[in-house]
Amino acid sequence: MSTVLSPLGALLRRHPYPLYSALRRVAPVLRVPGRDVWMLFDFESVKRALHDPETFSSRAAPPGKQPLDWLIFLDPPAHAKLRALIVRTFTPRAVAALEPRVHALAHGLLDRVIASGRMDLVGDFAERLPPLVIMELLGIPPGDAERVTRWTAAILGLGDTVLGGEHARRAREAYAVAKEEMRPRLAGLLAERRVAPRDDLLTRLVDAEVDEERLTEEEIFAFFQLLLLAGTETTANLIANAVLCFAAHPAQYARLRAEPALLPAAIEEVVRYRTPVQMVFRQTTRAVTLRGRTIPAGTLVLPMVGAANRDPAHFRDASRFDIGRAPVPHVGFGHGIHYCLGAALARLEARVALDALLARVQDLRVPERRRWVPRAALAVHGPARLPVTFTPGVAVAATCPFHERAGAG
């Protein structure tokens, strides 16, 4: 069982669900042998850990380390104050206003590869779109794209610190280097916004105020890092995992092409079936008993969201991918006070990206889907690269979504 917290073999990283199923049956609440870490595999235990901050604190970190001061690692009342300020800036209206730009960016990326009939679905599309959208949302100049990608990789690597040892040391060093580069760059951008406000998220973060309180520059820096991570890696995996699901379930892919109105439901089913973030981190504030096992106070707990979303006690035919499933009460975007602020943006990007793929390519094929290379970071699930082939479709105007064309007959 110690392999669960080690750099997993490619086969297990690609398809952890049989292991989850076995552990859910025999040890849904499990202490990892040789480590002071517990893992939760069933839906009710995971949901409890996400919903009960008084028992399962978000101030979680590997033993001997301090948690980050990001929104997702805060407990009430500090969490409530900071979230209230950020909610004022990260509004549904601001997200919805991005749709035309996301549409143009998605089609622009496809324009580069469409004629060849092949691409790396991750490197050419799924991995490139989310950073461009986040930069657009924040108001970061296009010239910063390379460094934003580098910063995001370093932040993502922090999840590996739970492993300890040399792996954790390298992850912390990479993050320290990225942090030293991020801080002055963000400070410069914020200074520009104070002098010359723009219609972007950085300006709204500078101006946000609740009960005469504003965000400090350190709080903005923390949210900036969180947004780079959650707003890029999660969405890239969601898009790529959707293609994996369609490749493995051609009847469902055919159904979606015949019934494009199912696309939003299909995205929810992808989040459930191949959850982009497989685990989160919590720390017990007191001893708690789950499934007959008592977890001591002060213990690092890993609620395995990916396992919870395949729990047959909560989902009928949990191992079946069904784009018509409704409702889909997954916990892929969290639950309770830490429900993902960026869920609406992730859904929007996935919908527009998949809409573009459905419109621009035909006969989408993943020749080596059983051997795809998994992402390196411990907590996430998705391919690092995914070569695909296809028949290029007819060129279309970037303002004409797939569902409108399909409806037009």
N, C-alpha and C positions, 0 to 999 in steps of 0.2 A: 504493500500500500504506500510505501514511501515514494514510489514513482509518481504518485499524484502531485507531489510538490517538487519534483525534480524536472529538469528539462525533458519533457515527455517525448517518447518516440513518435515518429511522424504518424504512424498508424493510429495511435491512441489520440493524438492531437486532432487528427482529421475526424475521428469518429469515437468520441468518448461515451456515447450513449449506452452501449451495452454494459460498460463498467458502471455508469450511473444507475442503470436498472438493477444490476446485481446488488450494489451497495444499498439502494433504497429498500430492497427486500430484507437484507440481513443486518445492515448497520446504517439506518437513515441518519443517525447522529453518531459521528465517528471521531474518536481521537486519533490523530495521525501518529503511528508508532514512532517513538523516538523524538517527538516534537511536542511542544506545549501549544498545539494548534488543533482546533476542532473543526469539522466540516459537517454541513447540514445538506441533505440531499432530497428530502421530501418537501412538497409544496407548503404544507401548513407550517412546518418549522422555519422554512425560509421566509415565508410571509410574516411570521411572528417576529423574526429577527429584524426585518425591514420596518416593521410597524411599531416596534416597542423601543424607542430610544432610551427610556429610563432603565431598561435592562441591558439592551445591546447598544452601547455607545458607538457613535461614529468616530470618536477620538481613538482610532485604531491604528496600530503600527506594529511592525515586527518587534519581538522582545528586545528591550534596550534602546529602542529608537523612539523619537518624538513624531507624532502625527503632523501632517502638513496642515497649514491654516487655510485650507480651501473650504468652500461651502459644503462639499460633500463629507468633509471630516469634522464638521462642527455639530454640536448639540444645542438644544434650546438652553437659554434664551438667545445666545449669540447667533445661532442659525436663523432664528425668526427675524431678527433685526437685519441681518445681511441679505437674506432672501427677499425681504420686503423692498429693500433698496434696488436689488437687481431686477426684480419683477417689474419695477417701474420703467426699466430700460429695455428689457428683453421681452417685448410685448407681442401678442399674436398679430397685431397690425404690422409691426416691423418685420416679422417673419413672412407674413403673407405678401408684403410688398416686394419681397425678394424673388417671387416666382418667375416673373418674366426674365430676370437676369439669370436665374438658375437654368431656365429653359435654354437661353442663348449659350451659356457656358457648356451645358451638356451636349448640345448639337455641335458646338465648336470643336469639342474634343473628338466627337465621332467623325466630323469632317476630315480629320487628319488621317484616319485609318480606314474609312468606310470602303474606299475603292479597292483595297488590297484583299478584302474578304477574310482577314484574320487580324487578331490583336491579342495582347495580354489584357484581359478584361480588368485586371487589377491595376497594373502599371500604366495602362493607356487611358483608363476611364474611371473605375470605381475609386481608386486611390488619389486621383488628380482632382476630381470634382469638389469634394468637401473642403479642402484647404482654400480653393479659389472662392468658394461661397463664404467661408468664415472671414477671409480677408476682405471680401466685399462688404460683409456685414459690419465688420469693425472699422473699415476705412483704412486698411493697411495698403501701402503702395505695392503694385505688382512686382516691383524689383526685389521685394522681400520674400518672394515665394520659396526660394531655395533654403533660406535660413529658417523660415516657418516650418518647412518639412523636417529640417534637422532638429529643431526644438521639440517638435511633436514626438519624434522618435525617442528622444531622451526622456521626455516626460512619461511616455508609455512604458519605458523600461523600468520605471520605479516599481511597477507591480512585481518585478522579479526579486525585489529585496526581501520578500518573505522567505526566499530560498536560503538566505544566509550564505556565508562563505565567499569565495572568489567571485561568483556570479553576482552576488549582491554588491560587492565592493565596486566592480566595474560599472554596474548600473548607477550607483550613487555618484561616482566620479563623472560619468557622462552627463548626468543631470546637473551637477555643480558647474560644469563648463557651460552648458546651455543657459543656465540661470544667470550667470555672469554676463552673458551676451544679451539675453532678453531684457534684463532690468533697465539698462541705460537706453535701449532702443524704445521701449515702451514709455519711459519717462519723457523722452524727446517728443514722441507722438502726442502724449497728453499735454505737454507744454504748448504744442502747436494748436491743439483744440481749445485751450483756454484763451489763446490770443485770437484765433480764427475758427469759431465753431462751424461744424459741418453737420449734414444730415446722416450721421452714422452712429454706431453703437459706442464708440469711444467718447464722442461728445456727450451722448446721453448718460454714460457712466460718470463723466466729470460733473454733469449738471444734476444728477439724481439726488433727491432730498426727501426724507420722511421724518416728520416731527423735528424739523430743523437739524437733522443729522445728514451728513454726506458720507460717501465712500471715501476712505483714506486711499492714498496712492498704493499702500501695501495691499489693501483689500482688492483694489482694481487689478493689481499684479497677480494676486492669487486667482481671481476669476478669469483673467486672461489665460493663464496656464490651463485651468480647468476647461475653458472653452476650446482651446487648441486640441486638447486630448479628446474630450467627449464629442466635440463637433466635427472631428475628422476621422479618427480611427473607428468609432462606432458606426458612423454612416457608411464608410468605405466597406466595412465588413457586412453591413446590412445589404448593400447593393450586390456585392459579390456572392454572398450567401443565397440571395434570391436566385441568381443565375445557377448556382449549384443545385438548388432545390428544383428548378425547372428542368435542368439536364437530367436529374435522377428520376423525375416524375413527368414524363412527356405528355401523359394524358391531362395532367393539371395545366401544363404549359399550353396545350391545345385549347383547353377550356378557357384560359385567360385570353387567348387571342380571339376566341369566339365571343367571349363576354367581357370586354375590357372594363366594364363598370365594376368588376370584381377586384380591380387592382388594389384599392385601399385595404380590402379584406385580405388579399394575398400578402400584402406587406406585413400585416399583423401576424399572419400565420408563419411567415418567415422568421419574425422576431421570436415567436414561440418555438418553432421547430429547430432553428439554428441560431440560437441567441448570440448576438454579437459580443456581449460581455458575459462571460460564463460565471463569474463570481464577484462578490464585493467583500468588504472587510468590516468587521465589527469587533468590539471588545466588551466583554461582560463587566457590568458594574457590580454584580452580585451573583451568587450561585443561582443557577436556573436549571430546572429539570425539563428535558424534552425527550419524548419517546422512551421514557424510563432511564435515561442517562442524565447524570448531573454534571453540568459544566461549571467548574469553579469560577469564582470572581476573578477579574483581572486577566482573563484568557482571550487570546486572539481567536476569533471565530470567522469561518469562511462560509457564508450562505451561498450555496451553489445554485445560482439562478438558472443556469442551463439545465441542471437536473430537475429543478422544480417545474420547469415548463414542459417537461415530458412525463410528469407524474400521472399515472393512469387513475389514481384516486381522485384527481381533479379534472382531468381532460378525457373525454370519451375517445377511444382509439388514439391514445396519445402518441403512438409511434407512427401514425399515418399523417402524411402531409396533405392537407385539404384546404384549398383556397376558398371554399364555400363555408368553412367553419364559422359559426356565429352563435353567441359572441366568442371572443378569444381573450379571456381574462388572464393574460400572462403577466408576469412580473419582469419582463424584459427591460422595461424602462424604470424599474424600481417600484416602490410602493410607500405610501405615507408621506411624511414631511420631506423626504428626499426624492420624491418622484421627479424624474429628469426634467429640468427646465427646458432642455433642448429637444424634447420629444417631438414637438410640432415641427421643428426645423428638420429633424432626421426623417420624419414621415414625408415632408414636402420634397426634400432632395431625392429620397428613394422613389417617390411617385413620379417625379419629373424625369429622373434618370432612367427608370424602367420604361416609362412611357416613350422616351426617345429611342431606347433599344428596340422596343416592340415595333416602332414605326419605321426604323431605319434598317433593320436587319431581318432576314428570313432564314429559316433552317439553322438557327443558332445551335452549335454543337460544341461540346467540351470533350475532346478526344481522350484526354487523360484524367478524367474527373476522379478516378479512384486513386490517383497518385499525386494529387495536387500538394504543393508545399505549404504547410501551415504557417501562420504568423508566428513570430518568435516569442512575443510577449506572453506571459503565463496566463493572464486573466481573460484574454480575448480569444475569439473563435472565428476563423475565416482563413482564406488562402492568401499567401504572400504573393503569389502570381497565379494566373489562371489563363493559359493559352486557349483561345476559342477560334473557331472558324465559322463562317456564315456566308450566305448569299446576299450581296448588297441589295437593299431595296431601292425603290424609286426615290430620288432626292425630293425632299419636301421643304416647305417653308417653315422656318423655326417658330412661327407663331401658330402653327396648326397642330394641336395635340393629337395623339393617337386615338383617344376615345372619340374625338369629334370626327376624324376621318373614318373610323370604323362605323360610327353611327350613320355616316352619310352614304354608306353602301358602296 
